[in-house]
Amino acid sequence: MLRQRTRCHVLAVLVAIAGCQDRRAPSPAPSAPASASLATSVSPSASAAPAGSGAEHPGAGTWRQVERLAIEARAKSDKLDGDEVGTSVALSAEHLVVGAVHRARADGALSGAIVVQRGTPSGVLREHREKGEQLGLAVGVSGGDVLVGAPFADGRQKECGAVFAYDGAGTATKLIGSGAEVKTGFGAQLAVSGTTAVVGQFGSVEHGSAWIFSKGKKGWQEVVRLRPRDVAKGKGSGFGAAVAIDGDRVVVGADFANVTARASGALWVFERTGGVFRETARVEASDSRENLYLGGVVAVSGDTIVASARGPAPNTVYVFSRGAAGAWSQSQKLVAPAGGTSFGDALAISGGDLLIGAKQAREGAGVVYAYSRKSGDPFVPAGEIAPREPKKDAWFGAAVALEGGSVLVGASLEDSRAGAAYLFTR
């Protein structure tokens, strides 16, 4: 793995301190560059009004909008249409991380980033601008570290992709996957659990890969490059199109995989034992068929995996459970509600909570469908999550993150593609 160390001018990501107080000693906030005439709008909820229709399942609770995070221009000539804030989101107990994959500033810079700490006078800590890397297409957070994917960044080869890992001291490590090829999108997918990260790539790659990185005393290091055992049989097409991790379990989606039929899609499960990741299962839908495209989005929590299928309408989300003998099987199939266009474009699961984004629903305003379950029971509808003031073509639900009692949702096309992110609690 090639590593390059630079000072941290975080590219295409917005970071804010969430509800609990940061216990680290505060560091002086560097001045924003003169050209970065930016402020961050963090608008507290005045009345904590409920979002959506509330809970329908006992104990599910009602999600309430707390904040709206966006980037506002101080000068009219510096309007930031096109930033697409909310393209990706990540959430921890201390941090909110929001990717802003594009920048369309008046000075011609194509991409950039804001790092924001709530409670500071201007909100802006630092900004950096570069061109063409699409950094912020995927984000993750691990303790004080923020990981940001840049699928067109230069690595060992031009435009083979990279992930930038920014630590709490403001230093970036550039992570490059072994064997990552030109324009295959290493860093387009990213998931983090503790000190382990899994990185995916574009789903259009015929024989894809996923990579595991771990943080130790020497910082972030590549552990292994994952490929399915049956890739030689042509069944791993699109492998790496989606990635998820929970503890020692990694799930990799391949929505173009030709398993049961052409582009039926599948999921591969890898388990870490003795410090080594090994493939333990290939998971398919019980009604697997041609052009189902299972595995374009995946999430995992404990012994439950959820995955979207963007095949023939209506869109569906499959739930898989691991039995006592260790075998995975389909336990549920959730079908898009009426009007739930793009149901499954984003997924988040934690314990008994499941959130499903549908960014193109309701004339593009978007919505997140909440589901809940008690131990051993199936998921049942538990209301909807939406902004108090939904906006047409906002794509609310483009990205979703769930941590404890908080939800972070991206609305990447809101306000003429400037984008925004919303924080909800219950």
SVG drawing of the C-alpha trace seen along z (x, -y; Angstrom):
<svg xmlns="http://www.w3.org/2000/svg" viewBox="-50 -39 54 65">
<polyline fill="none" stroke="black" stroke-width="0.4" points="0.0,0.0 1.3,-3.4 0.8,-6.1 1.2,-9.8 1.1,-12.2 -0.1,-15.7 -1.5,-18.4 -5.3,-18.1 -7.3,-20.5 -10.3,-18.2 -11.7,-17.8 -15.4,-17.5 -16.6,-16.8 -18.4,-18.7 -17.8,-17.7 -19.7,-18.9 -19.7,-17.9 -22.9,-16.0 -25.0,-16.0 -22.4,-14.9 -19.5,-17.1 -16.0,-16.3 -13.8,-15.2 -10.5,-16.0 -8.7,-19.3 -9.9,-21.9 -7.3,-22.9 -7.1,-26.5 -9.2,-26.8 -7.2,-27.9 -8.5,-30.8 -10.5,-30.1 -8.7,-31.1 -9.6,-34.5 -11.2,-33.0 -13.5,-30.8 -16.3,-33.1 -18.4,-30.5 -20.5,-29.9 -22.3,-26.9 -26.0,-27.0 -26.8,-24.8 -30.4,-25.6 -31.7,-24.2 -35.2,-23.0 -37.4,-25.4 -40.1,-23.0 -38.6,-19.6 -41.7,-18.8 -42.1,-15.2 -40.8,-14.1 -43.2,-12.2 -46.1,-10.2 -44.5,-9.0 -44.2,-5.5 -46.6,-2.7 -44.8,0.0 -44.7,0.1 -41.3,-1.1 -40.2,-2.4 -40.3,-6.1 -40.8,-9.1 -37.9,-10.6 -37.8,-14.4 -35.8,-16.9 -33.1,-18.6 -30.9,-20.4 -30.4,-21.2 -26.8,-21.5 -26.0,-23.3 -23.4,-25.6 -24.4,-29.2 -22.7,-31.9 -21.8,-35.2 -21.7,-37.0 -24.1,-36.6 -21.2,-36.2 -20.1,-33.2 -23.2,-31.1 -22.5,-27.4 -25.1,-25.8 -23.8,-22.3 -22.0,-21.3 -24.4,-18.4 -24.0,-18.4 -25.4,-15.2 -24.2,-12.9 -22.9,-10.7 -23.2,-10.8 -21.6,-9.1 -22.5,-9.4 -20.8,-8.6 -21.5,-9.5 -19.4,-12.7 -19.3,-13.5 -21.5,-14.2 -19.8,-13.7 -21.4,-14.9 -19.9,-14.6 -20.2,-17.3 -19.0,-15.7 -19.1,-18.8 -18.2,-22.4 -19.4,-25.0 -17.9,-28.2 -17.6,-31.4 -13.8,-31.3 -13.9,-28.1 -12.8,-25.5 -14.6,-22.3 -14.5,-20.6 -13.7,-21.5 -14.6,-21.0 -15.6,-22.7 -14.7,-21.4 -17.1,-22.8 -17.1,-22.7 -20.3,-23.8 -19.9,-26.4 -17.2,-28.3 -18.0,-31.9 -18.0,-31.3 -18.3,-27.5 -15.6,-27.2 -12.3,-25.7 -10.6,-25.1 -11.2,-24.6 -9.3,-23.0 -10.1,-22.9 -9.0,-20.5 -10.3,-19.4 -12.0,-16.3 -11.4,-13.8 -15.1,-13.6 -13.8,-13.3 -16.8,-12.9 -18.7,-10.4 -18.3,-8.1 -17.5,-8.9 -16.9,-7.1 -16.0,-8.0 -13.9,-6.1 -13.4,-7.8 -11.6,-11.0 -10.7,-9.8 -12.7,-10.8 -12.3,-8.7 -13.3,-10.1 -13.4,-8.4 -12.0,-10.0 -12.7,-7.5 -10.8,-9.6 -7.8,-10.6 -4.4,-9.6 -2.7,-6.7 -0.2,-4.3 -1.8,-5.1 -3.7,-8.1 -7.3,-8.2 -7.3,-4.8 -8.9,-6.2 -7.9,-6.7 -9.3,-7.2 -8.1,-10.0 -8.0,-9.2 -7.9,-12.4 -7.0,-12.1 -7.9,-14.4 -4.6,-16.2 -5.4,-17.4 -3.1,-15.1 -4.2,-13.1 -3.0,-9.6 -3.7,-8.7 -4.9,-5.0 -4.5,-3.2 -5.7,0.3 -3.3,2.9 -4.3,3.8 -6.7,0.9 -7.0,0.1 -7.5,-3.1 -11.1,-4.5 -12.5,-1.5 -13.5,-3.8 -11.5,-2.6 -13.1,-4.7 -16.5,-5.0 -17.9,-2.8 -16.8,-2.9 -17.8,-1.5 -16.1,-1.7 -16.5,0.2 -14.1,-0.6 -10.6,-0.6 -11.5,1.4 -12.6,0.0 -13.8,1.8 -13.5,0.0 -15.4,0.8 -15.4,-0.5 -17.7,-1.2 -20.3,1.5 -19.6,1.5 -16.2,3.3 -16.5,6.8 -14.2,8.5 -14.4,6.2 -12.7,6.2 -13.0,4.8 -10.2,3.9 -9.9,4.1 -7.8,1.5 -7.1,1.5 -5.7,-1.2 -2.8,-0.2 0.2,-1.8 1.5,-2.7 -1.8,-4.2 -4.1,-2.9 -2.7,0.1 -4.2,2.4 -4.9,5.8 -6.3,7.8 -7.9,7.4 -11.1,9.4 -12.3,11.2 -15.0,14.0 -13.8,17.5 -15.9,18.1 -14.8,14.9 -13.2,17.0 -16.6,18.5 -17.9,15.0 -20.1,14.8 -18.3,11.9 -19.3,9.2 -19.8,5.9 -18.2,7.2 -17.5,4.2 -20.5,2.2 -21.6,2.0 -19.8,2.7 -20.9,2.9 -19.2,3.9 -20.1,4.7 -17.4,5.8 -15.7,8.9 -18.3,9.3 -18.0,7.8 -20.6,7.9 -19.8,7.1 -22.5,6.6 -22.3,7.5 -25.4,6.3 -24.2,7.4 -23.2,10.9 -24.4,13.6 -25.3,16.2 -28.8,17.6 -29.3,15.7 -27.8,12.8 -27.4,9.8 -29.4,11.6 -26.9,10.2 -25.6,11.6 -23.9,10.8 -20.6,12.3 -20.0,12.5 -16.5,12.5 -15.7,13.2 -12.6,12.3 -11.2,15.1 -7.7,15.1 -7.2,11.7 -7.8,13.2 -10.8,12.4 -12.2,15.5 -15.2,15.9 -17.9,17.8 -21.1,17.4 -22.6,16.3 -26.2,15.0 -28.9,14.8 -32.6,13.9 -35.0,16.8 -36.7,15.5 -33.5,14.7 -34.0,14.0 -32.6,12.2 -31.9,8.4 -32.8,8.4 -29.6,6.5 -29.4,7.6 -26.6,6.0 -26.4,2.4 -26.8,1.2 -26.1,3.3 -26.1,2.9 -25.3,5.3 -26.0,5.4 -25.2,8.5 -26.8,11.5 -28.9,9.4 -28.1,8.3 -30.3,6.0 -29.8,5.4 -31.6,3.5 -32.7,4.9 -33.3,2.3 -34.8,4.8 -38.2,4.7 -40.6,2.4 -41.5,2.3 -38.1,1.9 -37.5,4.2 -35.3,4.6 -34.3,8.1 -33.6,9.1 -31.3,12.1 -30.7,13.7 -28.0,16.0 -29.3,19.2 -28.0,21.1 -26.0,23.3 -24.3,20.3 -26.2,20.5 -27.7,17.3 -31.3,17.4 -33.8,14.9 -36.2,14.0 -38.2,11.1 -38.8,9.1 -39.9,5.5 -41.7,4.0 -41.8,0.3 -44.9,-1.4 -47.1,-3.2 -45.1,-6.1 -41.9,-4.8 -39.8,-5.4 -36.1,-4.4 -36.9,-2.5 -33.6,-1.1 -31.3,-3.8 -29.9,-4.1 -30.0,-1.7 -29.1,-1.8 -29.6,0.8 -28.9,0.9 -30.4,3.6 -34.2,3.3 -34.2,0.2 -34.1,0.3 -34.1,-2.9 -34.7,-2.8 -34.1,-5.9 -36.2,-6.6 -34.7,-9.8 -36.9,-10.1 -40.2,-9.5 -42.8,-12.3 -41.7,-14.2 -38.1,-14.0 -38.6,-15.4 -37.6,-12.1 -38.4,-10.3 -36.9,-7.7 -39.1,-4.8 -38.6,-3.6 -39.1,0.0 -38.8,1.6 -38.8,5.0 -38.6,6.8 -36.1,9.6 -37.1,12.6 -39.9,10.7 -40.1,9.4 -39.7,5.7 -42.9,3.7 -43.5,0.1 -42.6,-2.4 -43.4,-5.7 -41.6,-8.0 -38.8,-10.5 -38.9,-13.7 -38.0,-17.4 -40.5,-19.7 -40.5,-21.6 -40.0,-19.1 -38.7,-20.5 -39.4,-19.2 -36.3,-17.6 -34.3,-17.7 -33.5,-13.9 -33.9,-13.7 -32.8,-10.1 -29.9,-10.0 -27.8,-8.8 -28.7,-7.6 -26.7,-6.9 -28.0,-5.6 -26.2,-5.7 -28.0,-5.0 -30.8,-7.4 -29.7,-9.7 -30.2,-9.6 -28.4,-11.7 -30.0,-12.0 -28.6,-13.6 -30.7,-15.7 -28.1,-16.1 -30.1,-18.1 -31.9,-20.5 -31.8,-24.2 -30.6,-23.8 -28.1,-21.0 -26.5,-22.9 -27.6,-20.1 -28.1,-19.7 -28.2,-17.2 -30.7,-16.7 -30.2,-15.4 -33.0,-13.6 -33.3,-12.2 -36.0,-10.5"/>
</svg>
